[in-house]
Amino acid sequence: MWSPTSSSAVIEMLCHKRPISAIAFHPSNRDLMATSGKEKKAKLWDMRNLKWPLQMLPGQAETLDFDQKGLLARGTGSFLPVLRDSSGTQKYEKYMTHPSVKVYQIEKVLFRPINIFIAQGTPWGGLVF
């Protein structure tokens, strides 16, 4: 991780055994970060203690994004699972799964700020809301 005020990395850590495919930061909990690696695992991290992940989630995500309330979208193949922390303990569970329109590979997902829309990018250059 880098800071605009530093010329060198502030934090270096090994999150996954394979290349990282996605990173997302929680918008209101500044200590929560999600990562996904090519070894088919996603992980939630407490930025105050990076020695061990808070939670490991099965399945790779090509893209991750948190919404304003903390829902976590994972673009995985042609499915878009959305997870939530329903207990307030930073233990994310499946909330819903949205199949991709026309079974396209999901390239990128982003929540629209202050709304519940998820924008999904497709390999053919399209956007699906």
N, C-alpha and C positions, 0 to 999 in steps of 0.2 A: 504494500500500500504506500501511496505517495501523498505528500502534503505540498501545496503550492509554495509553502515557505521553506521547504527543505530541498536540497539538491540530491539527496540520497533517499533510498526507501526507508520509511518509518517502521514498517513491519514486513518481515518475510516469513512465510509459513508454508508448509506442505499440507494442502487441504485434501488432495486426492492422489491416487496412485497413477492416474492417467491425466491427460490434458483437461483443463477446466473448460466447460462449455458455456457456463452462465454464472453471473453474480448479481445479487440484488440486496439492497439495504432497506430495512424497515423504515417507513417515513416518520413514525413518531417514537419508536423505540430505538434510539440511536445505537444501542448496544447489540442489536440483532441483525445478523447477516445470513443470507442463504447462498450456497454454492452448489454447483452441479458438475460432475466429472464424467468423462467418457467411459468410466468403469461401471456405469449404470447405477450411480448412487447420487443422491442429493443430500446435503447436510445443512443443518441450522447451527449457527455459531453465536456464542456470547462474546462480543468483542473485548470484554474485560478479562476473559480466560480462554485463550485460543489453543490450549493444550489438547482439549477433547471437544468434539462437537456436542451440542445440547441434544441433538436428535439426528438420526440417520433415516432417510426416507428412501425406500426402494425405487429403482427406476431412474433412468437418465432424463434430464430435461435439457433441451437445446436452448431454452430461454426461460427466464424467471422474472416475475415482477410482483411486488407488494402493492396493494391498493391503500388508500388513506386510512382504512380501518384495520389493516393488517391481514387481509385475505392474501394468500399466496397462490399465484397462477403459475403452472408449470407446463410449458409447451413441450409435449412428448409425442413424437411421431404425428399421428393424426388425431390425437386426443388432447384435450385441455383440462386436466384436473385442477380444481381449485380447492385449496386447503384452508382451514381456519383453526385458530387457537380458541376453542370454545370454553376452555376451563380457566384461561388466564394464566396458565403455567408454562407458556411457550412450548407446549406439546401440540404440534399441528396434526390434524386429522382430516380425512377427505370430507369435504363439504358438498361438492358436486363435481360431475364430469360432463364436459361439453364436447361432443364429437365435432371434429373439423368439418366444415361444409365441403361436400364433394370429395371427402377423404384426401384432401391435400396435406402434404407434410407441413407442419407448423414451423415457421422460420423464426418468428419473433412475436411476443405478446407484450402488451402494455395496457395497464389500466388507465382510463381517462380520469384525470384528477376531479375530485368532488362529484363522482358519478359511479354507477355500477357497470358501465360499458367496458368491455375488453376489446381492444383492437388486435386483430390477428393478421400478421403478414404471411403471404404465400410465396412459394418459389417462382410463380409466374408473374410476380410484380404486383399482385393485387392486395387489397385490404379487405378484411371481413370484420364487421362489427356485430 
